[in-house]
Amino acid sequence: MPFRHRLQPGTAINLDDLSPKGKDFHNDRGEAEEEFFKLREELIELQRRFYAEGRRKLLVVLQAMDAGGKDGTIRHVFRGVNPQGVRVWSFKAPTGEELRHDYLWRIHHRTPGAGMFGVFNRSHYEDVLVVRVENIVPESVWRPRYEQINQFEKMLCDSGTTIVKIFLHISEKEQKERLQARLDDPAKNWKFSIEDLKKRKDWNHYMEAFEEMLHQCTTEWAPWHVIPANQKWYRNLAIAKTLVETLRQLDPRFPPAEEGIANIRIE
């Protein structure tokens, strides 16, 4: 089931009803990892064709709570793909220049060009998540953004971009363990921020914001996938399945050879 975790438009979302445990969906880690490695090899080949074809675009959007596994997903799932054909963008607090424009300005700059994979580590959805929970702007400002985002994504899709949106779903307990691991390992201290603790205190408010985001912005052209991410091995498998099946359906092809080269021999 490649799209096992894809949401349907119009469905109300309660994250408490969706298990974050990968082992609830697959009970054999070794088997899952073996399947993942095979899928990743196929992803590498499909990306080669996609890049060579040079016509369409693929945008992968990753959202999660802190320590949800966005970096790990990028590191593991996209390992081995041609780096010339992939661009990863991490969206943190907007700069002064970005704040002088509309909130989608910095996003549109980074959407992929023809033949490219674009991977967003956080995204335009921060503008209905962080700004909502932290009261950065009033509801009268952030609430209309759901429809604005939907129309923005529709425009991208109509212009040849396939959008795969992935919410990495971890439990509050799993986040605690991952944050503590960052503190316990000096090599991971750099990944820890005091700001993470503030957001952790707002866990329930963030879950409410994520639930509305998933509900309001799951569309026919760009649905969300809620990936159980407590077990990293299952997270990797589920995302690889989603991406590979998406690309199988797109069926990228190497472009035809230039006419007249069949009999050329290099002296």
PELINRA-V9671 format. One record per residue. PSI is psi in degrees with one decimal (NA if undefined). OMEGA is omega in whole degrees, -180 to 180 (none if undefined). NEAR is the number of other ideal C-beta (glycine too) atoms within 10 Angstrom. Layout:
PSI/OMEGA/NEAR  PSI/OMEGA/NEAR
This chain:
89.6/-174/9  -30.6/-179/16  38.4/-176/13  -32.0/-173/12  15.5/180/20  135.6/178/16  156.2/177/20  137.3/180/9  140.2/176/13  -2.0/-178/9  127.3/175/10  141.9/-174/9  129.3/169/20  108.2/-175/9  -23.4/176/17  -23.1/-180/9  -8.6/-178/7  117.9/-176/17  134.0/174/15  0.9/-173/23  115.0/178/15  -31.5/-179/23  -8.9/171/15  -13.0/-177/13  -15.9/179/17  126.7/-174/16  9.5/-178/9  99.4/-177/11  -44.3/-179/14  -44.6/178/8  -41.1/-180/11  -41.6/-179/20  -37.5/177/14  -43.7/178/12  -40.2/179/16  -45.5/-179/22  -38.3/177/12  -42.7/179/12  -37.2/-180/21  -37.0/176/21  -39.1/178/13  -38.3/177/14  -41.7/179/24  -43.8/-179/14  -42.8/180/14  -36.7/178/20  -35.3/176/23  -44.7/-179/15  -41.5/-179/16  -44.2/-180/27  -43.7/-180/19  -40.6/180/14  -43.3/171/16  30.5/-179/13  -43.3/-173/12  174.1/-178/16  150.3/176/20  126.6/177/25  122.0/177/22  120.7/-179/26  124.2/179/22  125.0/175/26  146.3/179/22  166.8/168/21  165.7/175/26  139.0/-178/20  17.1/-179/24  -17.7/176/22  19.8/-179/24  -48.7/-180/21  -44.0/-180/14  -38.3/177/16  -48.3/-179/24  -43.6/-177/18  -43.3/-174/12  -46.2/-174/17  -36.8/-175/25  9.4/178/21  128.0/177/10  -14.2/178/11  158.2/-180/19  113.1/-177/13  -19.2/177/9  -22.2/-175/9  10.1/-178/17  133.6/174/18  127.8/179/15  129.9/180/17  132.4/178/16  121.0/-176/14  109.4/178/17  -160.1/179/8  136.0/-177/10  147.2/177/15  172.3/178/9  -42.5/179/6  -42.2/-180/9  -36.7/179/15  -18.5/179/12  -3.5/178/9  175.6/175/12  161.1/-171/12  -18.7/179/20  -6.5/-177/14  -47.8/-177/13  -24.6/179/17  -47.4/-176/22  -33.3/177/13  -30.2/-169/10  1.5/178/17  148.3/-172/20  149.3/173/23  -179.6/-176/10  132.2/179/13  0.7/-172/19  149.7/164/20  131.2/170/23  134.5/179/19  119.8/179/23  117.7/172/25  99.7/-160/18  171.5/-170/17  -160.6/175/21  -17.1/-180/23  -13.7/173/25  -24.9/-176/17  4.2/165/22  7.9/180/23  -76.5/-177/20  -45.4/-177/17  -27.7/178/18  -53.4/-174/23  -38.2/-176/18  7.9/176/13  41.1/180/9  -36.0/174/12  156.5/-180/14  163.3/-180/10  -33.5/180/10  -19.0/178/7  -48.7/-174/13  -28.8/-176/19  -41.5/177/14  -13.6/-177/11  -25.2/178/22  -49.9/-178/16  -35.3/177/11  -42.3/178/15  -43.1/178/23  -42.4/-179/16  -35.2/175/11  -46.4/179/17  -33.8/177/21  -42.0/178/15  -42.3/178/12  -45.2/-180/20  -42.7/179/17  -19.9/-180/9  12.5/174/10  13.7/178/12  127.4/171/21  128.5/-176/19  126.5/175/21  111.5/-176/21  125.6/-173/25  121.5/172/25  119.2/179/24  110.6/-171/25  107.7/175/27  159.9/179/23  162.3/177/16  -36.9/178/12  -42.2/179/10  -39.3/178/19  -42.5/179/21  -46.7/-178/12  -38.4/-179/12  -40.3/178/21  -40.1/179/19  -37.6/178/12  -33.9/178/13  -32.1/178/18  -35.0/-175/11  -24.1/-177/10  111.2/-179/11  -29.9/-179/8  -13.1/180/7  1.8/-178/13  -33.6/-177/10  -21.9/-178/8  -9.6/-177/16  139.8/176/19  140.9/176/12  -29.3/179/6  -28.1/178/10  -35.8/-178/16  -36.8/178/11  -44.7/180/11  -32.1/179/17  -36.1/178/16  -24.3/180/9  21.9/-175/15  -51.0/-176/13  -38.1/178/10  -37.6/177/14  -38.7/178/20  -40.6/177/18  -42.4/-180/14  -41.1/178/19  -42.3/-179/23  -42.6/180/16  -38.0/176/17  -47.3/-179/22  -38.6/-180/24  -49.2/-174/17  -28.6/-171/16  21.4/165/22  111.2/-177/21  168.9/177/19  -34.5/-176/10  -18.6/-179/15  73.0/-180/22  158.9/174/18  149.5/171/25  123.3/178/21  104.9/-173/22  120.6/174/30  121.8/-169/23  11.1/176/29  -39.7/177/22  117.2/-174/21  -33.9/-179/14  -34.9/177/17  -39.6/177/22  -49.3/-179/27  -43.8/-180/26  -48.5/-176/26  -39.5/-180/29  -40.6/177/28  -41.7/178/24  -44.5/-178/20  -45.8/-178/22  -42.9/-178/24  -43.8/179/19  -37.7/176/14  -45.2/-179/17  -34.1/175/21  -41.5/-179/12  -34.7/177/9  -29.3/176/16  61.1/179/10  145.6/-178/21  146.0/171/11  140.3/-180/10  155.6/179/11  149.2/179/6  152.2/177/8  137.4/-177/8  135.4/174/6  5.4/-177/7  -6.0/-173/7  -34.3/-175/7  8.4/-180/5  135.6/174/8  130.3/-178/4  124.1/180/3  NA/none/3
